[in-house]
């Protein structure tokens, strides 16, 4: 039986800073993307995918129940 090849990804997670405005991709999100992609490249991480919470901050969790 042939083995199914698994495709692994490198998840790059960006989170909204409470110092940012809520207009599209915030400045901190853009900065985080740049820093994460540089880190991934320097460490030879492949198949990178971004996961972005641009609109939620850690303080929003208190409101979710």
C-alpha positions in Angstrom: 0.0 0.0 0.0 1.4 3.4 -1.0 2.0 5.9 1.8 0.2 9.1 1.4 2.7 12.0 1.6 1.9 14.5 4.3 2.2 18.2 3.6 3.4 20.1 6.6 3.1 23.8 7.0 4.8 26.4 9.1 2.0 28.4 10.8 2.9 32.1 11.3 0.5 33.8 13.7 0.0 37.5 13.9 -2.2 39.2 16.5 -3.6 42.7 16.7 -1.9 45.1 19.0 -4.3 47.1 21.2 -2.3 50.2 20.2 -3.4 49.9 16.6 -6.5 51.3 14.7 -9.1 48.8 13.4 -8.6 49.8 9.7 -7.6 46.8 7.6 -4.2 45.2 8.2 -2.8 47.2 11.1 0.8 48.4 11.2 1.7 45.9 13.8 0.3 43.1 11.7 2.5 44.2 8.8 5.5 44.4 11.1 4.8 40.9 12.5 4.5 39.5 9.0 7.9 40.9 8.0 9.6 39.7 11.2 8.0 36.2 11.0 8.9 35.7 7.3 12.5 36.8 8.0 12.7 34.3 10.9 11.2 31.5 8.8 13.7 32.2 5.9 16.7 32.4 8.3 15.7 29.1 9.9 14.8 27.4 6.6 11.1 26.9 7.5 9.0 25.9 4.5 5.4 26.1 3.4 4.6 29.2 5.5 1.0 30.2 6.0 -0.1 33.3 7.9 -2.9 33.2 10.5 -4.0 36.7 11.4 -6.3 38.0 14.1 -6.5 41.6 12.9 -9.6 42.7 14.8 -9.4 40.7 18.0 -7.0 41.2 20.9 -6.4 39.2 24.0 -8.7 41.5 25.9 -11.6 40.4 23.7 -11.6 37.0 25.3 -13.1 38.4 28.5 -16.2 39.3 26.5 -16.6 35.8 24.9 -18.4 33.2 26.9 
